């Protein structure tokens, strides 16, 4: 009925799109095929020309009857009707020219043989580099030979008659013509080597290469490692920026099958390498996510997932972190359908393995909760956040900052539902926990400052700092917009923010938040926050005066 | 599909052929009936996510998740903390000990449910600021956990009731203090118990609060404090530190008198008297025993009266006044006989006999011992019986010997002749009768 009509339209549209793409693909491939044929022909022609130039007789011609080449001087004897040839006078320049021309021929033929060999075996690496370089070298040789002959013409043809009566022969011209051709073909070979375009039709049967990012048919390959393929420039660039720059060198040994890699020991090694790769990808993806670059994090997360599937199997519990990472990346971009798909697979993996730990479960439920919040299914979100908090408490304890994150997200949902008292109480819990945590950190920081021999570690990296700062700012806003001003809460949150920025190194913000906190703390009945806040402000001011001595 | 879902009745399977509408019925085919059934199945209950999780997850998780979902996160924190504490408590227990045989708290669903219910109500009340309700709910929880292995839980809830900033001077909080004092007493932590009880007494000085059983809190607090002082005095008594013991017992006695409970007043006085007796101050002891006797008179409690008399007799005896002692003991015997207190009667007789024995009135001693023996026989108490037997025999023997012990000593010929004559004639008749 209606549905099938619309799907038919859409199908036809996609069909036409595919056809256009395939056309482009084929035209691209045909271009590549033409280029290859052309360069082969060029090589053959140049080789022939070089042979002729070296072997033939007409480097210098006086008239039709007399000529000389690199090896002989020949004169047509009218009387006998034969060519009388005598070897050319030995001179060093002539020798040089001879050697150079011979060398250029040799190199050219060698390069051609190598080219043929590599074309038919299509082995990895070095393809066409050698050929191109040989061609270029042979071109340079021919160039130097012709140049020497041109410049030291007189020295070579010493004993002959005046040079004014003769002219350069066709071999000489051929030699000069060869030079640019050789250089050209050398450059083309090198371009063929460095271009990322590949010809799928030229691949052996059954080895279809797929794009790294979208898994469609690939037409480009990475020139560094030669084992990664892409469908177009866009994807190549995105992958390079996302992850490929870091792991290009590591991919080549994994993806090329050698005899060793097919044996048991080699397989173990490959697995270890893959595990390493997964770890690197995970770290890269997480760092990008924490900076907020979700689009850039996608290739890394996807690769991590694919590698994990390779290594562990599709629905095992070790896969779950990879699923969660990719889900987070997609959530940042707003692809909620994909997120739902990934999270349901992760859930299935967790269900299948009841022995997986509390940490994994808590992260899964947190992601699910955030998904449901984004889609608006608040009841399900609450259920998932409740599970998340339960597992986080089991794993990290009731007072940990991880559990706090769960409380914060839950308070958000309650705000959406309009249940303000619950949200308020949750926020106060979060504030208390973070306050204790930050006070402890501050104390250790101050102690470390006093013993300069202890290493100053920044306990929070930039990304986490930003995250926590956002969370605390949201809470502060909530309190300030609230009808009943709870000064305790405001003071607590502002104090937390001040401490956070002091530890993060931004004194200005620390001062700002500190003064807010001080104001609010004066309004609390029992002034037990005032002292710590004042202490902190003092510290910040000391730091400022230290760094900017006036 | 789900085994739990039952097939509802969609309608009679076979059409009824006897109705007038049989034509229409015959048109309803198998297909339409199947469709009907399918529709009703679809509309019937599919198991919800909550029910699935109830089967799949542990009871602890279910409770925690339900609490969090409804927004009671502080209750969740408390329950989680308590379950953790319970786990820590049971972890170091050796296998085979009593602790191992108890089921851990996180598997006792009814207790978890109760905690959840009351704690969520308390949190709700806390949010709206009604502190009375908060304290009330926690008090209820404290009561609920009255089993000996849950005393620590009960104490936790009582503490949480009394230790909060607001509402700590309300009626439920004060009641919680008294309950806490009693619980600590049961556990044996006397110092804590005393602290709580003293606080409670201070708070209930003016109040006319009644506890949940209807008893005035004031009196209950004082009774608890008296009990605590009594127990506290045990240790110094054993160490023979009479001064301290007396101080404590005096405090207890004043509490007891304030608590308007005659029973414990009697006990307080009695103990004080006993302590004075052990300390050697018999006059004061006698005063207290008099008080005891009065109280037992008002109480019409013969048992207590008997005890008071016995103690009094002991006092008088230590003073050395035999006559008064005898009187006292006779009174005791009368009372016990009248009230059927056989044990006390036996005791009285034996005591009397002892006194006569010490004063060398062996015949009378014998009589009393015999009476005691008879009562013991009636009682059927073998140990007492045997004791009485021994005493009787002892007294008899002494009575016999006494007669001729006067003759043995001087060793005069006349005395010797008498002795021989007695021996020849036999023991049953004779001069020394």
Contacts between the chains, C-beta under 8 A, distances in Angstrom:
chain1	res1	chain2	res2	distance
A	380	B	49	7.7
A	382	B	68	7.9
A	382	B	69	5.1
A	383	B	49	6.9
A	383	B	50	7.9
A	383	B	65	7.1
A	383	B	69	5.8
A	385	B	68	7.3
A	386	B	64	7.5
A	386	B	65	4.4
A	386	B	66	7.8
A	386	B	67	8.0
A	386	B	68	3.6
A	386	B	69	4.6
A	387	B	61	7.9
A	387	B	65	5.8
A	389	B	68	5.6
A	389	B	73	7.6
A	389	B	76	7.6
A	390	B	61	5.9
A	390	B	64	4.7
A	390	B	65	5.8
A	390	B	68	6.9
A	393	B	64	8.0
A	393	B	80	5.7
A	398	B	77	5.5
A	398	B	80	6.0
A	398	B	81	6.5
A	407	B	73	6.6
A	410	B	68	7.3
A	410	B	73	7.7
A	414	B	71	6.2
A	419	B	71	6.4
A	421	B	127	4.9
A	422	B	71	3.7
A	422	B	127	7.7
A	425	B	71	7.9
A	425	B	73	7.0
A	425	B	74	7.1
A	425	B	127	6.5
A	426	B	71	7.7
A	426	B	73	6.0
A	429	B	73	6.4
A	429	B	74	7.5
A	429	B	77	8.0
